[in-house]
Amino acid sequence: MTITVDRPAEHEATQRRNPRELVSPQTFTKLVTYIVEHQRVTRPYAERVIEQTLIYLKAVCGNHGVRLVPDISVDPGWHAFLMHTIEYAQSSRITTADGACTTSRSCSKTSPPAQPCSAPSATTRHRLPR
């Protein structure tokens, strides 16, 4: 029996990238600091929250038509990102391979390249467990 992979090997390599590469180091630090100050958590925990938030947003942008719900620990990171609107708008690396976000009704394959993802809005806010 032969088993084949539907996706090329390059796809696997991109799946294992560091989520911090999706935003600038300055943006990552700013978001982590915001989480530390507003959620009263440790810096390592805040870093993991932002990393998971970036993974979630990338997944939303790459899975058009699939409803993905963030974990309770991701919600504060997403909120922090939305509170930093300039950085959120400049997060062009959180898109599909062709540079277009395909998550919401307003984004499509015809969107201009480097359009930031317009992920669905959060409906509830949760505090991180301590």
N, CA, C and O of each residue as an XYZ file, in Angstrom:
520
protein
N       0.836     -1.161      0.000
C       0.000      0.000      0.000
C       0.890      1.235      0.000
O       1.928      1.262      0.661
N       0.475      2.260     -0.748
C       1.207      3.509     -0.820
C       0.361      4.620     -0.215
O      -0.823      4.754     -0.525
N       0.967      5.395      0.631
C       0.283      6.537      1.229
C       0.890      7.799      0.653
O       2.110      7.962      0.636
N       0.036      8.692      0.182
C       0.517      9.954     -0.371
C      -0.036     11.118      0.443
O      -1.048     10.995      1.134
N       0.638     12.220      0.344
C       0.241     13.434      1.043
C      -0.400     14.379      0.042
O       0.124     14.577     -1.054
N      -1.542     14.968      0.418
C      -2.231     15.894     -0.476
C      -1.484     17.205     -0.645
O      -1.587     17.849     -1.690
N      -0.745     17.601      0.358
C      -0.060     18.884      0.330
C       1.423     18.691      0.059
O       2.004     17.686      0.470
N       2.042     19.646     -0.630
C       3.481     19.534     -0.891
C       4.296     19.678      0.387
O       3.806     20.187      1.395
N       5.525     19.231      0.335
C       6.410     19.268      1.503
C       6.626     20.685      2.015
O       6.813     20.879      3.216
N       6.604     21.694      1.117
C       6.808     23.080      1.566
C       5.739     23.479      2.562
O       6.003     24.252      3.483
N       4.526     22.957      2.384
C       3.428     23.303      3.272
C       3.730     22.876      4.706
O       3.442     23.608      5.653
N       4.308     21.694      4.858
C       4.651     21.219      6.187
C       5.670     22.133      6.852
O       5.589     22.388      8.053
N       6.616     22.619      6.085
C       7.634     23.504      6.642
C       7.013     24.803      7.118
O       7.396     25.321      8.167
N       6.062     25.339      6.368
C       5.440     26.593      6.781
C       4.548     26.393      7.986
O       4.331     27.335      8.748
N       4.024     25.194      8.181
C       3.161     24.932      9.322
C       3.948     24.928     10.637
O       3.364     25.131     11.701
N       5.234     24.707     10.578
C       6.036     24.604     11.792
C       6.759     25.898     12.137
O       7.623     25.913     13.015
N       6.414     26.975     11.457
C       7.067     28.254     11.726
C       6.728     28.774     13.113
O       5.712     28.404     13.701
N       7.575     29.618     13.612
C       7.354     30.269     14.890
C       6.247     31.308     14.711
O       6.360     32.153     13.823
N       5.185     31.283     15.516
C       4.101     32.247     15.346
C       4.550     33.693     15.543
O       3.895     34.618     15.062
N       5.653     33.890     16.242
C       6.163     35.253     16.442
C       6.566     35.908     15.119
O       6.625     37.133     15.022
N       6.843     35.088     14.104
C       7.225     35.614     12.792
C       6.050     36.263     12.062
O       6.245     36.928     11.045
N       4.841     36.077     12.568
C       3.669     36.643     11.913
C       3.505     38.140     12.159
O       2.755     38.807     11.447
N       4.190     38.662     13.145
C       4.175     40.102     13.433
C       5.605     40.557     13.694
O       6.506     39.739     13.881
N       5.797     41.852     13.703
C       7.137     42.377     13.991
C       7.503     42.118     15.448
O       6.611     41.964     16.282
N       8.785     42.066     15.772
C       9.186     41.881     17.173
C       8.638     42.994     18.074
O       8.286     42.743     19.227
N       8.567     44.216     17.550
C       8.034     45.334     18.335
C       6.557     45.111     18.657
O       6.116     45.357     19.780
N       5.798     44.645     17.668
C       4.376     44.392     17.895
C       4.193     43.266     18.897
O       3.358     43.361     19.797
N       4.966     42.204     18.748
C       4.866     41.080     19.684
C       5.136     41.553     21.110
O       4.386     41.220     22.027
N       6.195     42.322     21.297
C       6.543     42.827     22.632
C       5.452     43.736     23.176
O       5.107     43.653     24.354
N       4.912     44.595     22.334
C       3.852     45.511     22.767
C       2.611     44.739     23.223
O       2.006     45.081     24.238
N       2.235     43.707     22.481
C       1.062     42.914     22.846
C       1.301     42.116     24.125
O       0.411     42.015     24.970
N       2.489     41.554     24.269
C       2.822     40.813     25.488
C       2.788     41.741     26.694
O       2.235     41.384     27.735
N       3.368     42.919     26.565
C       3.367     43.888     27.671
C       1.945     44.279     28.048
O       1.630     44.412     29.230
N       1.087     44.463     27.054
C      -0.306     44.805     27.306
C      -0.995     43.694     28.115
O      -1.725     43.970     29.066
N      -0.754     42.446     27.726
C      -1.362     41.315     28.446
C      -0.835     41.253     29.882
O      -1.613     41.048     30.813
N       0.465     41.425     30.071
C       1.055     41.381     31.414
C       0.418     42.455     32.301
O       0.061     42.184     33.447
N       0.278     43.664     31.773
C      -0.245     44.778     32.556
C      -1.751     44.678     32.812
O      -2.211     44.988     33.911
N      -2.513     44.254     31.818
C      -3.968     44.266     31.950
C      -4.571     42.965     32.471
O      -5.685     42.968     32.995
N      -3.855     41.864     32.336
C      -4.361     40.584     32.829
C      -3.646     40.121     34.094
O      -4.052     39.149     34.732
N      -2.578     40.830     34.444
C      -1.800     40.499     35.639
C      -1.316     39.049     35.626
O      -1.576     38.269     36.543
N      -0.613     38.728     34.562
C      -0.034     37.389     34.403
C       1.472     37.537     34.201
O       1.974     38.645     34.012
N       2.176     36.428     34.242
C       3.625     36.470     34.026
C       3.929     36.692     32.551
O       3.107     36.406     31.680
N       5.116     37.202     32.291
C       5.535     37.445     30.901
C       5.571     36.161     30.075
O       5.084     36.172     28.945
N       6.126     35.046     30.583
C       6.116     33.820     29.779
C       4.690     33.368     29.416
O       4.445     32.900     28.304
N       3.762     33.512     30.361
C       2.377     33.134     30.074
C       1.790     34.071     29.014
O       1.109     33.619     28.094
N       2.052     35.363     29.143
C       1.548     36.333     28.165
C       2.130     36.057     26.773
O       1.432     36.214     25.771
N       3.383     35.655     26.705
C       3.992     35.308     25.418
C       3.267     34.130     24.774
O       3.019     34.131     23.568
N       2.928     33.130     25.578
C       2.200     31.974     25.039
C       0.801     32.378     24.581
O       0.310     31.880     23.568
N       0.157     33.284     25.328
C      -1.176     33.766     24.933
C      -1.102     34.439     23.568
O      -1.925     34.161     22.696
N      -0.128     35.317     23.374
C      -0.009     36.020     22.096
C       0.381     35.046     20.982
O      -0.133     35.160     19.869
N       1.260     34.106     21.249
C       1.606     33.109     20.234
C       0.369     32.326     19.804
O       0.144     32.127     18.610
N      -0.436     31.882     20.773
C      -1.641     31.126     20.444
C      -2.676     32.002     19.726
O      -3.417     31.514     18.873
N      -2.725     33.276     20.067
C      -3.614     34.208     19.377
C      -3.210     34.336     17.914
O      -4.063     34.325     17.027
N      -1.923     34.456     17.665
C      -1.439     34.568     16.284
C      -1.723     33.292     15.497
O      -2.091     33.353     14.324
N      -1.555     32.144     16.135
C      -1.868     30.870     15.479
C      -3.355     30.818     15.156
O      -3.739     30.405     14.062
N      -4.189     31.232     16.096
C      -5.634     31.234     15.872
C      -6.006     32.142     14.697
O      -6.760     31.733     13.813
N      -5.486     33.360     14.685
C      -5.816     34.287     13.600
C      -5.336     33.764     12.253
O      -6.024     33.927     11.245
N      -4.171     33.141     12.227
C      -3.671     32.540     10.988
C      -4.592     31.406     10.547
O      -4.873     31.263      9.357
N      -5.058     30.608     11.487
C      -5.969     29.505     11.160
C      -7.296     30.032     10.621
O      -7.849     29.468      9.678
N      -7.801     31.094     11.207
C      -9.055     31.685     10.735
C      -8.898     32.186      9.308
O      -9.774     31.972      8.470
N      -7.800     32.841      9.035
C      -7.563     33.375      7.692
C      -7.350     32.273      6.660
O      -7.646     32.462      5.480
N      -6.853     31.155      7.085
C      -6.562     30.084      6.143
C      -7.674     29.057      5.976
O      -7.518     28.095      5.224
N      -8.787     29.249      6.663
C      -9.872     28.263      6.610
C     -11.209     28.939      6.361
O     -12.079     28.967      7.231
N     -11.359     29.474      5.180
C     -12.579     30.172      4.792
C     -13.795     29.261      4.935
O     -13.790     28.113      4.490
N     -14.824     29.795      5.559
C     -16.060     29.046      5.691
C     -16.115     28.109      6.877
O     -17.147     27.484      7.121
N     -15.022     28.000      7.624
C     -14.987     27.137      8.802
C     -15.071     28.022     10.030
O     -14.281     28.952     10.185
N     -16.018     27.738     10.896
C     -16.169     28.527     12.118
C     -15.185     27.997     13.162
O     -15.333     26.882     13.662
N     -14.199     28.798     13.476
C     -13.200     28.429     14.476
C     -13.424     29.292     15.716
O     -13.502     30.517     15.622
N     -13.524     28.665     16.843
C     -13.777     29.372     18.091
C     -12.495     29.369     18.909
O     -11.901     28.313     19.127
N     -12.061     30.551     19.368
C     -10.821     30.591     20.148
C     -11.015     30.010     21.539
O     -12.104     30.067     22.110
N      -9.952     29.458     22.061
C      -9.926     28.991     23.433
C     -10.045     30.196     24.354
O      -9.710     31.313     23.957
N     -10.512     29.987     25.567
C     -10.687     31.077     26.534
C      -9.376     31.840     26.779
O      -9.408     33.038     27.062
N      -8.242     31.171     26.676
C      -6.960     31.846     26.905
C      -6.532     32.694     25.714
O      -5.673     33.564     25.860
N      -7.115     32.460     24.533
C      -6.773     33.232     23.335
C      -7.537     34.552     23.295
O      -7.039     35.536     22.748
N      -8.721     34.584     23.859
C      -9.577     35.762     23.775
C      -8.898     37.045     24.272
O      -9.004     38.066     23.592
N      -8.204     37.048     25.424
C      -7.520     38.271     25.847
C      -6.418     38.713     24.883
O      -6.179     39.908     24.710
N      -5.752     37.747     24.260
C      -4.718     38.090     23.284
C      -5.314     38.727     22.051
O      -4.765     39.689     21.513
N      -6.428     38.198     21.604
C      -7.122     38.764     20.446
C      -7.624     40.167     20.781
O      -7.513     41.085     19.968
N      -8.173     40.324     21.975
C      -8.631     41.637     22.425
C      -7.460     42.621     22.465
O      -7.597     43.764     22.029
N      -6.320     42.188     22.981
C      -5.143     43.061     23.027
C      -4.740     43.486     21.625
O      -4.401     44.647     21.397
N      -4.777     42.546     20.686
C      -4.418     42.850     19.303
C      -5.392     43.865     18.713
O      -4.976     44.803     18.033
N      -6.681     43.682     18.971
C      -7.684     44.618     18.457
C      -7.540     46.004     19.087
O      -7.850     47.010     18.449
N      -7.076     46.057     20.322
C      -6.869     47.349     20.998
C      -5.702     48.119     20.373
O      -5.611     49.337     20.528
N      -4.834     47.434     19.686
C      -3.700     48.053     18.996
C      -4.014     48.043     17.498
O      -3.450     47.258     16.736
N      -4.911     48.918     17.102
C      -5.478     48.882     15.751
C      -4.446     49.065     14.649
O      -4.552     48.430     13.599
N      -3.464     49.909     14.861
C      -2.446     50.125     13.825
C      -1.669     48.837     13.591
O      -1.466     48.431     12.447
N      -1.238     48.197     14.662
C      -0.492     46.949     14.548
C      -1.365     45.852     13.941
O      -0.885     45.047     13.143
N      -2.640     45.821     14.315
C      -3.560     44.821     13.768
C      -3.704     45.022     12.256
O      -3.688     44.058     11.490
N      -3.843     46.270     11.840
C      -3.988     46.573     10.410
C      -2.711     46.259      9.637
O      -2.772     45.930      8.452
N      -1.573     46.356     10.283
C      -0.299     46.113      9.615
C       0.126     44.648      9.659
O       1.196     44.303      9.158
N      -0.688     43.788     10.244
C      -0.303     42.382     10.388
C      -0.580     41.620      9.101
O      -1.381     40.686      9.084
N       0.075     42.017      8.043
C      -0.171     41.438      6.729
C       0.304     40.002      6.595
O      -0.071     39.322      5.640
N       1.118     39.520      7.525
C       1.597     38.138      7.422
C       0.572     37.131      7.919
O       0.761     35.922      7.780
N      -0.519     37.634      8.500
C      -1.579     36.733      8.951
C      -2.614     36.666      7.829
O      -3.748     37.120      7.979
N      -2.202     36.097      6.721
C      -3.065     35.987      5.545
C      -2.853     34.640      4.889
O      -2.048     33.834      5.356
N      -3.572     34.395      3.812
C      -3.378     33.164      3.056
C      -2.113     33.293      2.226
O      -1.502     34.361      2.178
N      -1.726     32.230      1.585
C      -0.478     32.204      0.821
C      -0.434     33.255     -0.285
O       0.639     33.773     -0.596
N      -1.580     33.579     -0.884
C      -1.578     34.566     -1.968
C      -1.703     35.999     -1.460
O      -1.844     36.928     -2.255
N      -1.653     36.184     -0.137
C      -1.688     37.528      0.423
C      -3.072     38.075      0.661
O      -3.205     39.226      1.076
N      -4.111     37.299      0.414
C      -5.476     37.772      0.620
C      -6.107     37.025      1.786
O      -5.968     35.808      1.909
N      -6.783     37.750      2.616
C      -7.497     37.127      3.719
C      -8.834     36.627      3.199
O      -9.519     37.326      2.452
N      -9.197     35.428      3.592
C     -10.448     34.865      3.084
C     -11.407     34.508      4.201
O     -12.249     33.625      4.038
N     -11.292     35.189      5.344
C     -12.122     34.788      6.473
C     -13.508     35.377      6.509
O     -14.478     34.647      6.710
N     -13.631     36.643      6.325
C     -14.939     37.255      6.491
C     -15.583     37.542      5.147
O     -14.967     37.378      4.094
N     -16.836     37.975      5.206
C     -17.552     38.295      3.977
C     -16.907     39.464      3.240
O     -17.003     39.559      2.017
N     -16.250     40.354      3.986
C     -15.645     41.526      3.350
C     -14.304     41.226      2.704
O     -13.845     41.999      1.863
N     -13.668     40.132      3.071
C     -12.394     39.754      2.465
C     -12.643     38.650      1.453
O     -13.490     37.782      1.662
N     -11.919     38.687      0.386
C     -12.064     37.646     -0.622
C     -10.748     37.473     -1.346
O      -9.788     38.198     -1.083
N     -10.699     36.523     -2.248
C      -9.494     36.296     -3.035
C      -9.166     37.509     -3.899
O      -8.037     37.643     -4.370
N     -10.139     38.391     -4.111
C      -9.885     39.575     -4.927
C      -9.390     40.750     -4.096
O      -9.123     41.821     -4.639
N      -9.264     40.562     -2.778
C      -8.752     41.636     -1.928
C      -7.324     41.964     -2.327
O      -6.605     41.092     -2.815
N      -6.902     43.201     -2.127
C      -5.523     43.534     -2.465
C      -4.543     42.756     -1.601
O      -4.869     42.408     -0.467
N      -3.352     42.478     -2.111
C      -2.358     41.760     -1.315
C      -2.063     42.492     -0.015
O      -2.191     43.713      0.076
N      -1.672     41.731      0.971
C      -1.289     42.240      2.290
C      -2.454     42.877      3.019
O      -2.239     43.748      3.862
N      -3.679     42.473      2.724
C      -4.819     42.956      3.488
C      -4.873     42.184      4.794
O      -4.840     40.953      4.777
N      -4.956     42.875      5.933
C      -4.996     42.147      7.192
C      -6.291     41.356      7.322
O      -7.310     41.679      6.712
N      -6.218     40.335      8.118
C      -7.367     39.475      8.320
C      -8.455     40.202      9.084
O      -8.173     40.887     10.068
N      -9.686     40.063      8.647
C     -10.838     40.595      9.368
C     -11.560     39.429     10.017
O     -12.622     39.006      9.563
N     -10.976     38.925     11.072
C     -11.561     37.774     11.747
C     -12.863     38.187     12.416
O     -13.036     39.363     12.737
N     -13.778     37.256     12.633
C     -15.045     37.600     13.267
C     -14.818     38.212     14.634
O     -13.866     37.848     15.326
N     -15.668     39.127     15.030
C     -15.459     39.827     16.292
C     -15.742     38.923     17.481
O     -16.576     38.020     17.408
N     -15.047     39.174     18.560
C     -15.249     38.409     19.782
C     -16.553     38.851     20.423
O     -16.880     40.037     20.406
N     -17.291     37.921     20.982
C     -18.570     38.266     21.582
C     -18.497     38.339     23.090
O     -19.349     38.973     23.713
N     -17.512     37.713     23.691
C     -17.394     37.747     25.138
C     -15.954     38.008     25.530
O     -15.025     37.759     24.762
N     -15.789     38.514     26.740
C     -14.447     38.745     27.268
C     -14.287     37.880     28.498
O     -15.205     37.762     29.309
N     -13.129     37.278     28.637
C     -12.854     36.406     29.765
C     -11.541     36.825     30.411
O     -10.628     37.308     29.742
N     -11.464     36.635     31.704
C     -10.202     36.861     32.388
C      -9.400     35.571     32.359
O      -9.949     34.473     32.441
N      -8.102     35.729     32.241
C      -7.220     34.565     32.243
C      -7.186     33.958     33.646
O      -7.201     34.689     34.636
N      -7.142     32.651     33.736
C      -6.977     32.027     35.051
C      -5.598     32.367     35.610
O      -4.630     32.501     34.861
N      -5.521     32.500     36.883
C      -4.244     32.855     37.518
C      -3.511     31.651     37.998
O      -2.420     31.774     38.555
